């Protein structure tokens, strides 16, 4: 059996997960990242995407996150999400509302740098929408 480590997924609204896990796959900004026990200390930003958690019990859970960052240590991983929800609870309407809000924010951005960041976020949301809720 693989070594287990402490994993917590926290959003401003609530603590979604606080369990022993053997593997966590996170959507890091620079690419998907797999965290195992005894991982080198790392801190990374998170883009909108799916977090896959393999618990020590063998159960596999998936969550959708909308940005944040992960703090990874050899003994654990804490993912602080801007917003997060269980994959089973996400709906097309929820994602579409986020996409429309991001589109409106990008259109109203006061400067080029802010608009570029919002357009990147919009692209990530659109990609996520296509990946988890195919037409």
C-alpha positions as CSV (number, residue, x, y, z in Angstrom):
1,X,0.0,0.0,0.0
2,X,1.2,3.5,-0.9
3,X,2.2,5.9,1.9
4,X,-0.5,8.2,3.0
5,X,-0.3,11.9,3.7
6,X,-2.6,14.6,5.1
7,X,-4.7,16.4,2.5
8,X,-6.9,19.4,3.0
9,X,-9.0,21.2,0.4
10,X,-10.3,24.5,1.8
11,X,-12.4,27.2,0.2
12,X,-13.5,30.5,1.8
13,X,-17.0,28.9,2.4
14,X,-15.9,25.6,4.0
15,X,-13.5,22.8,4.5
16,X,-14.3,20.3,1.7
17,X,-11.7,17.6,2.6
18,X,-9.5,16.7,5.5
19,X,-8.4,13.1,5.0
20,X,-5.4,10.8,4.6
21,X,-4.7,10.5,0.9
22,X,-2.2,8.4,-1.2
23,X,-2.4,10.6,-4.3
24,X,-3.7,14.0,-5.3
25,X,-3.7,15.4,-8.8
26,X,-4.0,19.2,-8.9
27,X,-4.4,21.6,-11.9
28,X,-1.3,23.7,-11.2
29,X,-1.0,26.8,-13.3
30,X,2.0,25.4,-15.2
31,X,0.5,22.0,-15.7
32,X,-1.2,19.1,-14.0
33,X,0.8,17.9,-10.9
34,X,0.6,14.7,-8.9
35,X,1.3,14.8,-5.2
36,X,2.5,11.7,-3.3
37,X,3.8,11.2,0.2
38,X,7.2,12.6,0.8
39,X,6.9,15.2,-2.0
40,X,9.5,17.9,-2.1
41,X,8.3,21.1,-0.5
42,X,6.5,23.2,-3.2
43,X,4.1,26.0,-3.4
44,X,2.2,26.5,-6.6
45,X,-0.8,28.4,-8.0
46,X,-3.9,26.6,-9.1
47,X,-5.9,27.3,-12.2
48,X,-9.6,26.4,-12.7
49,X,-9.8,22.6,-13.1
50,X,-10.4,19.2,-11.5
51,X,-8.6,18.0,-8.4
52,X,-8.6,14.2,-8.1
53,X,-8.0,12.7,-4.6
54,X,-7.3,9.1,-4.0
55,X,-8.0,8.5,-0.3
56,X,-6.0,6.0,1.8
57,X,-9.3,3.9,1.9
58,X,-9.0,3.6,-1.9
59,X,-12.0,5.8,-2.6
60,X,-11.5,8.3,-5.4
61,X,-13.1,11.8,-5.2
62,X,-13.1,14.7,-7.6
63,X,-13.6,18.4,-7.0
64,X,-13.7,21.4,-9.3
65,X,-11.6,24.4,-8.1
66,X,-11.6,27.9,-9.5
67,X,-8.1,29.1,-8.7
68,X,-6.0,29.3,-5.5
69,X,-2.8,27.8,-4.4
70,X,-1.3,24.6,-3.0
71,X,1.2,24.2,-0.3
72,X,2.9,20.9,-0.5
73,X,5.2,19.4,2.1
74,X,6.6,15.8,2.6
75,X,3.9,15.1,5.2
76,X,0.9,16.8,3.5
77,X,-0.8,19.0,1.0
78,X,-3.1,21.9,1.6
79,X,-5.0,23.3,-1.3
80,X,-6.5,26.8,-0.6
81,X,-9.1,27.3,-3.4
82,X,-10.7,30.6,-4.3
83,X,-13.8,28.5,-4.7
84,X,-14.4,24.7,-4.9
85,X,-17.3,22.3,-5.2
86,X,-17.6,18.5,-5.6
87,X,-17.6,17.5,-9.3
88,X,-20.9,15.8,-8.8
89,X,-22.4,19.1,-7.6
90,X,-21.3,21.2,-10.6
91,X,-23.9,22.1,-13.3
92,X,-23.7,23.5,-16.8
93,X,-25.6,26.6,-15.5
94,X,-23.1,27.2,-12.7
95,X,-20.1,27.1,-15.1
96,X,-21.9,29.2,-17.7
97,X,-22.7,31.9,-15.2
98,X,-19.0,32.0,-14.2
99,X,-18.0,32.2,-17.9
100,X,-20.4,35.1,-18.5
101,X,-19.2,37.0,-15.5
102,X,-15.6,36.6,-16.5
103,X,-16.5,37.7,-20.1
104,X,-18.2,40.8,-18.7
105,X,-15.3,41.6,-16.4
106,X,-12.8,41.2,-19.2
107,X,-14.8,43.6,-21.4
108,X,-15.0,46.2,-18.6
109,X,-11.3,45.9,-17.6
110,X,-9.7,49.3,-17.2
111,X,-6.2,48.4,-18.3
112,X,-4.5,45.9,-20.7
113,X,-2.8,43.9,-18.0
114,X,-6.0,43.3,-16.1
115,X,-7.9,42.5,-19.3
116,X,-5.2,39.9,-20.3
117,X,-5.4,38.2,-16.9
118,X,-9.2,38.0,-17.1
119,X,-9.1,36.7,-20.7
120,X,-6.7,34.0,-19.5
121,X,-9.1,33.1,-16.7
122,X,-12.0,33.0,-19.2
123,X,-10.1,30.7,-21.4
124,X,-9.4,28.3,-18.5
125,X,-13.1,28.3,-17.5
126,X,-14.1,27.6,-21.1
127,X,-11.6,24.7,-21.3
128,X,-12.9,23.4,-17.9
129,X,-16.5,23.6,-19.1
130,X,-15.7,21.5,-22.2
131,X,-13.7,19.0,-20.2
132,X,-16.2,18.2,-17.5
133,X,-19.5,18.9,-19.2
134,X,-19.3,17.9,-22.8
135,X,-22.2,19.1,-25.0
